[in-house]
């Protein structure tokens, strides 16, 4: 119940906005992100995009919310915003947003 109360307090989830350029000619992958309220986002990112780019994308769907991103398995927090999608091994990954 505490998690649902935190999600309700976090405010509504809105449609995410893509505020980065996807280079279709460069290697890319699809990443699925499960938001704190269970909503799922699916977005393509280049392997050179960073964890910070993913965070910014998720933040457009949940404005004003402090959150962390986690990989599904093995469960690992994505804490380095400068790490690339390739370096973080996020090809075809499923991520989870958790509220701070």
Buried (B, 14 or more C-beta within 10 A) or exposed (E): EEEEEBBEEBEEBEEBEEEBEEEEEEEBBEBBBBBBBEBEBEBEBBBBBBBBBBBBBBBBBBEEBEBEBBBEEEEEEBEEEEBBBBEBEBBEBBBBBBBE
